[in-house]
Amino acid sequence: MAEKKEQSFEESLKALEALVKELENGDIELNEAVEKYNKGMQLSKHCHDLLENAEKTIVKMMKDDELTDFE
């Protein structure tokens, strides 16, 4: 069985934006809306985690190069 590739930040953000548009449109049943909201929350967390990891990597690289940290 092939290993599933983790979705990139850009792919996740695009999927999240599409879900938001569908939910804002309001033409879906309640159960489907709840499912899409749940999926959107998962995508949002995934995007947040990827951004947080990228920030940590940049801060570490800056420290390794003896540059000052940023907030």
C-alpha positions in Angstrom: 0.0 0.0 0.0 1.4 3.4 -1.0 2.1 5.9 1.8 -0.2 9.0 1.8 1.7 12.3 1.3 1.0 15.0 3.8 -1.0 17.9 2.4 1.1 21.0 1.9 0.2 24.3 3.5 -1.0 25.7 0.2 -3.1 22.6 -0.6 -4.7 22.7 2.9 -5.4 26.4 2.7 -7.0 26.1 -0.8 -9.2 23.2 0.5 -10.1 25.3 3.6 -11.1 28.3 1.5 -13.3 26.0 -0.7 -15.1 24.7 2.4 -15.6 28.2 3.7 -17.2 29.2 0.4 -19.5 26.2 0.5 -20.6 26.9 4.1 -21.1 30.6 3.4 -23.3 29.7 0.4 -25.7 28.0 2.8 -27.2 25.6 0.2 -26.2 22.4 2.0 -28.0 20.2 4.6 -27.2 20.6 8.3 -25.4 17.2 8.5 -23.2 18.0 5.6 -22.5 21.5 7.0 -21.4 19.9 10.3 -19.2 17.5 8.5 -17.6 20.3 6.4 -17.2 22.5 9.5 -15.4 19.6 11.2 -13.1 19.0 8.1 -12.5 22.8 8.0 -11.4 22.8 11.7 -9.0 19.9 10.9 -7.6 21.8 7.9 -7.2 25.0 10.0 -5.3 23.1 12.7 -3.1 21.5 10.1 -2.3 24.9 8.5 -1.6 26.4 12.0 0.7 23.5 12.8 2.6 23.9 9.6 3.1 27.6 10.1 4.2 27.1 13.7 6.8 24.5 12.6 8.0 26.8 9.8 8.4 29.7 12.4 10.4 27.4 14.7 12.7 26.4 11.9 13.3 30.0 10.9 14.0 31.0 14.5 16.4 28.1 14.9 18.2 29.0 11.7 18.5 32.6 12.8 19.9 31.5 16.2 22.3 29.2 14.5 23.5 32.1 12.4 23.7 34.2 15.5 21.0 36.6 14.4 18.4 38.0 16.8 15.1 36.2 17.5 11.9 37.8 16.4 8.4 37.6 17.9 
